[in-house]
Amino acid sequence: MREIRATIERKTIRAPFSGVLGIRQVNLGQYLTGGDAVVPLQSLDPIYVNFGVPQQNASQMRPGRTVKITANDLGSMAFSGRVSAVDSVVDQTTRNVQVQATLANPGGRLKPGMFVQAAVTLGAPQKRVTLPASAINYAPYGDSVFIVTDLKTPQGQAYRGVRQQVVKIGPSRGDQVAVLAGVNPGEEVVTSGVFKLRNGVAIQVNNTVQPANSPAPKPEDK
């Protein structure tokens, strides 16, 4: 009798943890062997989010750091969690380190496999001079910008021209690039057509068309 009861017990499949079942992958009455997939089981609360961090910021990723999660499909709703694990290797292709965060998911709004945006606050806020990416003239010998200023010809005549200034750029966010050195607040910088300019050339400023300069750009619907 105990042998029969044990056989019956083996015919009942119990989930190893609480979660939500998906679509079954077997038919009713089908014989199963060891290792056959029966139905997907997902734990939704708490839920895990995996994201990549550039290797230069990997040393600042420590368990316990606060992570803010947003998703375009959920509008302005934001979820807060904490870093729970950091990978021990750097991906050779992307030079990123994989980080895992754990967060509460009331109502199961976040689903496994969703695309989300993860933001991690590192240190205190810092003030930076930012420019549109189109204002940077990238070159092997150094990055530069063109600053609009008053210049003089060899004959002493004043004119409005540009001065090429080598800059040190930092991280970018959306259409904006942080300038760590070379540009001071309040200076007028050329943002379009920099590839056509050279040091000392005369210009005429036209601000009717402005380049994209958003820290969080969104693609337009076509």
C-alpha positions, -999 to +999 in steps of 0.1 A: +000+000+000+029+024+008+045+015-026+012+024-044+009+057-024+045+066-033+038+059-070+007+082-069+028+109-052+052+108-081+024+116-105+018+150-088+041+178-099+047+205-073+062+239-080+095+245-061+085+281-055+054+303-056+047+320-090+026+323-121+022+295-146+023+301-183+010+280-213+015+243-208+038+226-232+024+191-230-008+175-240-033+158-217-026+121-213+010+125-227+037+103-211+065+123-196+101+114-191+126+130-168+136+165-178+105+171-200+093+207-199+057+209-186+048+245-181+068+277-175+068+290-139+077+327-132+082+344-099+069+380-103+072+394-068+100+400-061+114+402-097+150+405-110+163+429-135+196+424-153+214+453-170+249+462-182+272+488-167+303+502-184+336+488-170+347+522-158+317+523-134+319+486-124+339+494-092+310+516-080+284+488-083+280+473-049+251+453-034+226+476-018+228+505-042+194+519-052+182+512-088+153+530-104+134+510-131+111+525-157+093+510-187+078+528-217+049+505-217+040+515-181+040+553-186+054+573-157+053+544-133+087+538-116+099+509-095+127+511-069+150+482-061+185+475-049+216+459-065+217+423-053+246+408-074+275+420-097+291+397-122+328+389-117+338+393-154+337+420-181+321+411-214+349+411-240+325+423-267+307+452-250+331+459-221+302+459-198+296+442-164+263+425-158+245+437-127+213+422-111+188+441-091+160+429-070+128+449-067+092+446-055+066+441-083+032+446-067+004+435-091+029+418-114+031+448-137+067+440-147+069+408-168+099+385-174+116+394-206+104+430-207+127+458-219+132+484-192+155+513-184+177+511-153+192+541-136+217+539-108+228+570-088+265+571-084+277+596-058+265+632-055+252+653-084+278+673-103+274+704-125+287+700-160+287+721-192+268+701-218+267+706-255+247+689-283+267+660-298+267+678-332+289+706-317+318+682-311+344+679-338+359+644-332+395+639-345+423+615-338+445+643-324+419+655-300+382+666-298+374+702-303+346+728-306+343+762-323+337+791-300+321+822-315+341+853-305+353+887-317+384+885-338+406+909-357+422+908-392+459+914-397+449+949-406+432+954-373+396+952-385+372+935-361+349+907-372+327+879-358+345+846-362+353+813-345+381+800-324+388+763-324+392+751-288+404+716-278+381+701-252+379+671-229+346+654-232+330+631-206+300+608-206+270+614-229+233+612-221+209+612-250+218+641-274+240+658-248+277+654-242+294+666-210+324+688-215+349+684-186+374+711-197+379+736-225+345+754-225+333+779-198+296+785-190+282+814-211+305+809-241+287+807-275+295+775-293+288+764-329+264+735-329+259+728-366+282+726-396+314+723-375+330+701-402+329+732-426+348+755-403+384+762-395+402+783-369+397+821-375+370+819-402+343+846-403+308+834-397+272+846-396+251+832-367+217+817-376+198+803-347+165+796-365+173+759-366+184+742-334+199+707-332+185+680-310+196+686-274+175+663-251+189+641-223+162+616-230+153+616-267+125+595-281+122+583-317+094+600-336+066+579-350+068+574-388 
